[in-house]
Amino acid sequence: MPDGVVYSRRAADYIRSCNTPRIKASQVDELADAIAEWQGTVSEERKSSHVANLRKRHSAVKEGDAPVCPYCGGRMVLRTRKKDGAKFYGCESYPACRGIVNIA
């Protein structure tokens, strides 16, 4: 997991572990408790659906299998990255939408 990204069941512990003040100390426990309470309302089915959608959104596709944009649902077009010449699918609505899908 990237830094700062945590499973919801660990969100309250993560917030309590942060040392850089971003909110008032008196608010930490209140916010952590609110998040912990919210986490208890999310069903296992919804969590599984969310993870599946993330995997689908961030997985690479084969060239020729033009996907739909994971952000706006629009068409994607084959593009070539200037930096290294690698091909990828980019949203047709660029720059308004910056959705990309890498090619496996």
Backbone as CSV, one residue per row, in Angstrom:
resi,resn,N_x,N_y,N_z,CA_x,CA_y,CA_z,C_x,C_y,C_z
1,MET,0.840,-1.186,0.000,0.000,0.000,0.000,0.885,1.250,0.000
2,PRO,0.481,2.257,-0.756,1.224,3.516,-0.721,1.129,4.160,0.663
3,ASP,2.097,5.012,0.976,2.100,5.698,2.256,0.826,6.521,2.407
4,GLY,0.182,6.412,3.556,-1.026,7.172,3.812,-2.303,6.499,3.358
5,VAL,-2.197,5.361,2.665,-3.386,4.610,2.252,-3.511,3.428,3.201
6,VAL,-4.652,3.329,3.857,-4.846,2.276,4.849,-6.210,1.631,4.658
7,TYR,-6.326,0.413,5.134,-7.624,-0.235,5.170,-8.477,0.504,6.188
8,SER,-9.775,0.558,5.954,-10.653,1.335,6.825,-10.577,0.873,8.274
9,ARG,-10.365,-0.414,8.494,-10.321,-0.898,9.879,-9.090,-0.382,10.616
10,ARG,-8.095,0.130,9.892,-6.882,0.657,10.518,-6.810,2.190,10.446
11,ALA,-7.849,2.819,9.902,-7.827,4.271,9.714,-7.716,5.012,11.044
12,ALA,-8.477,4.600,12.032,-8.434,5.288,13.322,-7.044,5.175,13.942
13,ASP,-6.436,3.994,13.879,-5.081,3.823,14.421,-4.078,4.670,13.648
14,TYR,-4.231,4.734,12.334,-3.326,5.537,11.513,-3.426,7.013,11.896
15,ILE,-4.629,7.503,12.063,-4.823,8.911,12.426,-4.166,9.196,13.776
16,ARG,-4.353,8.294,14.711,-3.754,8.495,16.034,-2.224,8.451,15.981
17,SER,-1.645,7.744,15.003,-0.189,7.614,14.919,0.493,8.805,14.263
18,CYS,-0.249,9.678,13.606,0.341,10.833,12.923,0.865,11.836,13.950
19,ASN,2.083,12.317,13.721,2.714,13.238,14.663,2.679,14.692,14.210
20,THR,2.440,14.944,12.932,2.394,16.305,12.426,1.004,16.877,12.667
21,PRO,0.896,17.936,13.456,-0.426,18.492,13.746,-1.107,19.048,12.494
22,ARG,-2.291,18.573,12.205,-3.091,19.081,11.100,-4.475,19.514,11.595
23,ILE,-4.837,18.978,12.742,-6.099,19.344,13.387,-5.802,19.532,14.868
24,LYS,-6.735,20.083,15.583,-6.561,20.294,17.017,-6.495,18.947,17.727
25,ALA,-5.655,18.866,18.732,-5.498,17.618,19.490,-6.824,17.145,20.060
26,SER,-7.674,18.077,20.435,-8.967,17.710,21.018,-9.896,17.050,19.999
27,GLN,-9.608,17.197,18.706,-10.457,16.633,17.663,-10.038,15.225,17.238
28,VAL,-8.820,14.815,17.565,-8.290,13.536,17.086,-9.172,12.366,17.493
29,ASP,-9.443,12.216,18.768,-10.247,11.086,19.237,-11.663,11.138,18.674
30,GLU,-12.227,12.338,18.597,-13.579,12.493,18.052,-13.641,12.026,16.602
31,LEU,-12.661,12.450,15.796,-12.641,12.035,14.386,-12.350,10.546,14.232
32,ALA,-11.403,10.042,15.014,-11.074,8.619,14.938,-12.282,7.768,15.316
33,ASP,-13.017,8.180,16.323,-14.218,7.447,16.735,-15.295,7.500,15.656
34,ALA,-15.456,8.658,15.010,-16.451,8.793,13.940,-16.107,7.895,12.764
35,ILE,-14.823,7.817,12.418,-14.397,6.949,11.312,-14.604,5.486,11.678
36,ALA,-14.248,5.126,12.903,-14.431,3.740,13.339,-15.912,3.360,13.317
37,GLU,-16.770,4.278,13.724,-18.214,4.019,13.697,-18.705,3.853,12.262
38,TRP,-18.251,4.721,11.357,-18.642,4.630,9.944,-18.174,3.307,9.352
39,GLN,-16.946,2.903,9.661,-16.389,1.669,9.103,-17.268,0.476,9.438
40,GLY,-17.895,0.499,10.597,-18.761,-0.602,11.000,-20.047,-0.692,10.186
41,THR,-20.379,0.356,9.438,-21.604,0.352,8.642,-21.386,-0.136,7.213
42,VAL,-20.122,-0.347,6.822,-19.816,-0.765,5.451,-19.839,-2.291,5.392
43,SER,-20.665,-2.839,4.502,-20.812,-4.291,4.412,-19.608,-4.930,3.714
44,GLU,-19.408,-6.210,3.981,-18.330,-6.953,3.331,-18.531,-6.978,1.814
45,GLU,-19.791,-7.056,1.385,-20.092,-7.055,-0.057,-19.637,-5.750,-0.694
46,ARG,-19.910,-4.646,-0.024,-19.511,-3.335,-0.559,-17.985,-3.202,-0.591
47,LYS,-17.302,-3.690,0.444,-15.838,-3.656,0.466,-15.268,-4.477,-0.688
48,SER,-15.806,-5.667,-0.896,-15.334,-6.534,-1.973,-15.569,-5.897,-3.335
49,SER,-16.721,-5.281,-3.499,-17.044,-4.599,-4.749,-16.072,-3.447,-4.997
50,HIS,-15.755,-2.706,-3.972,-14.824,-1.584,-4.084,-13.438,-2.069,-4.507
51,VAL,-12.939,-3.112,-3.867,-11.629,-3.657,-4.203,-11.616,-4.169,-5.641
52,ALA,-12.668,-4.863,-6.057,-12.745,-5.368,-7.427,-12.732,-4.219,-8.440
53,ASN,-13.462,-3.152,-8.135,-13.466,-1.997,-9.029,-12.099,-1.339,-9.110
54,LEU,-11.398,-1.237,-7.994,-10.050,-0.664,-8.006,-9.108,-1.519,-8.836
55,ARG,-9.191,-2.824,-8.664,-8.321,-3.712,-9.447,-8.611,-3.585,-10.932
56,LYS,-9.885,-3.513,-11.281,-10.272,-3.367,-12.684,-9.769,-2.039,-13.241
57,ARG,-9.926,-0.983,-12.456,-9.534,0.359,-12.902,-8.035,0.477,-13.126
58,HIS,-7.257,-0.218,-12.310,-5.812,-0.050,-12.351,-5.068,-1.201,-13.023
59,SER,-5.772,-2.127,-13.635,-5.095,-3.237,-14.284,-4.794,-2.891,-15.738
60,ALA,-3.711,-3.444,-16.241,-3.306,-3.213,-17.623,-4.170,-4.051,-18.563
61,VAL,-4.262,-3.611,-19.814,-5.034,-4.339,-20.827,-4.114,-4.683,-21.995
62,LYS,-4.586,-5.544,-22.867,-3.824,-5.896,-24.069,-4.058,-4.824,-25.128
63,GLU,-3.041,-4.599,-25.940,-3.202,-3.648,-27.040,-4.266,-4.172,-27.989
64,GLY,-5.140,-3.302,-28.415,-6.244,-3.687,-29.288,-7.557,-3.820,-28.535
65,ASP,-7.468,-3.988,-27.209,-8.662,-4.073,-26.368,-8.945,-2.703,-25.771
66,ALA,-9.344,-1.744,-26.589,-9.553,-0.378,-26.104,-10.594,-0.364,-24.991
67,PRO,-10.182,0.024,-23.796,-11.111,0.061,-22.661,-11.902,1.372,-22.647
68,VAL,-12.845,1.454,-21.735,-13.517,2.732,-21.488,-12.718,3.428,-20.391
69,CYS,-12.800,4.745,-20.359,-12.051,5.516,-19.370,-12.534,5.152,-17.967
70,PRO,-11.596,4.829,-17.064,-11.986,4.469,-15.699,-12.512,5.653,-14.898
71,TYR,-12.324,6.868,-15.388,-12.770,8.050,-14.653,-14.068,8.631,-15.181
72,CYS,-14.155,8.809,-16.514,-15.345,9.472,-17.059,-16.220,8.540,-17.888
73,GLY,-15.739,7.327,-18.181,-16.524,6.373,-18.960,-16.476,6.627,-20.453
74,GLY,-15.656,7.596,-20.883,-15.540,7.922,-22.303,-14.656,6.947,-23.064
75,ARG,-14.526,7.203,-24.367,-13.666,6.360,-25.205,-12.200,6.629,-24.901
76,MET,-11.381,5.618,-25.107,-9.941,5.783,-24.928,-9.267,5.522,-26.263
77,VAL,-8.158,6.210,-26.480,-7.410,6.070,-27.725,-5.984,5.648,-27.409
78,LEU,-5.391,4.930,-28.343,-4.020,4.465,-28.179,-3.076,5.650,-28.330
79,ARG,-2.176,5.811,-27.376,-1.221,6.917,-27.397,0.177,6.369,-27.118
80,THR,1.183,7.199,-27.392,2.573,6.820,-27.145,3.201,7.837,-26.197
81,ARG,3.801,7.336,-25.138,4.449,8.195,-24.154,5.736,8.763,-24.739
82,LYS,5.929,10.067,-24.674,7.111,10.725,-25.236,8.389,10.315,-24.507
83,LYS,8.290,10.144,-23.205,9.460,9.861,-22.373,10.190,8.584,-22.783
84,ASP,9.430,7.517,-23.006,10.069,6.226,-23.290,9.471,5.481,-24.483
85,GLY,8.518,6.071,-25.160,7.930,5.435,-26.336,6.934,4.331,-26.029
86,ALA,6.618,4.132,-24.753,5.677,3.070,-24.371,4.266,3.470,-24.796
87,LYS,3.476,2.480,-25.182,2.095,2.731,-25.581,1.169,2.585,-24.383
88,PHE,0.094,3.341,-24.407,-0.924,3.284,-23.363,-2.219,3.821,-23.957
89,TYR,-3.310,3.587,-23.256,-4.587,4.163,-23.664,-4.831,5.411,-22.819
90,GLY,-5.173,6.500,-23.501,-5.494,7.745,-22.834,-6.909,8.157,-23.184
91,CYS,-7.547,8.858,-22.283,-8.915,9.282,-22.503,-8.989,10.238,-23.694
92,GLU,-9.993,10.038,-24.509,-10.214,10.891,-25.678,-10.494,12.333,-25.245
93,SER,-10.962,12.536,-24.029,-11.311,13.869,-23.538,-10.134,14.620,-22.925
94,TYR,-8.922,14.086,-23.055,-7.748,14.782,-22.528,-7.683,16.174,-23.138
95,PRO,-7.374,17.215,-22.418,-6.893,17.297,-21.047,-7.986,17.448,-19.998
96,ALA,-9.246,17.528,-20.407,-10.328,17.640,-19.421,-10.348,16.426,-18.502
97,CYS,-10.086,15.250,-19.044,-10.012,14.018,-18.258,-8.632,13.419,-18.505
98,ARG,-7.952,13.037,-17.455,-6.594,12.508,-17.574,-6.520,11.003,-17.304
99,GLY,-7.617,10.297,-17.570,-7.643,8.862,-17.359,-6.689,8.149,-18.300
100,ILE,-5.923,7.186,-17.772,-5.045,6.366,-18.589,-5.172,4.902,-18.166
101,VAL,-4.868,4.004,-19.096,-4.799,2.574,-18.810,-3.544,2.065,-19.496
102,ASN,-2.682,1.426,-18.731,-1.440,0.885,-19.296,-1.726,-0.381,-20.089
103,ILE,-0.822,-0.682,-20.999,-0.936,-1.881,-21.827,-0.008,-2.939,-21.253
104,ALA,-0.526,-4.148,-21.076,0.264,-5.244,-20.505,1.289,-5.741,-21.487
